[in-house]
Amino acid sequence: MDIQYTSYSAWRRLALQVSLGRIRWVGLEGMTGAAPLLRLGPVRLGPGPAERSHAVVPQLALFVEPLTSLVYRQAVLRLHLEAPRVSGAGAQARLLLPSMRP
């Protein structure tokens, strides 16, 4: 399986603190895509030494997209962020949660 790390390059460059909270749910029925495979939170990102922005996500859910995974012949995952709150200075705050689009 090929894993892309491009989404995380901004986090490494900014040396942000990351706290994933506690695991709230892990279930094999998540392999169907109808339920989350993993649910955790609260997730906290930042601040770092070069960037004072930070984000809090009360709950994060990871879903498997089984049909899309079959088409692309690799795991395709969907991430759901519940009510994310980002605070910081304008465009710099947007660097904290990089786009997940290819």
SULBEL-V711594 format. One record per run of one state. SS is the DSSP state (H for helix, E for strand, L for the rest). FROM is the first residue (numbers start at 1). TO is the last residue. If there is no record, write none. Layout:
{{SS,FROM,TO} {SS,FROM,TO}}
//
This chain:
{{L,1,5} {H,6,14} {L,15,17} {E,18,19} {L,20,21} {E,22,26} {L,27,27} {H,28,32} {L,33,37} {E,38,41} {L,42,42} {E,43,46} {L,47,53} {E,54,57} {L,58,58} {E,59,64} {L,65,65} {H,66,72} {L,73,76} {E,77,82} {L,83,84} {E,85,87} {L,88,89} {H,90,96} {L,97,102}}
//
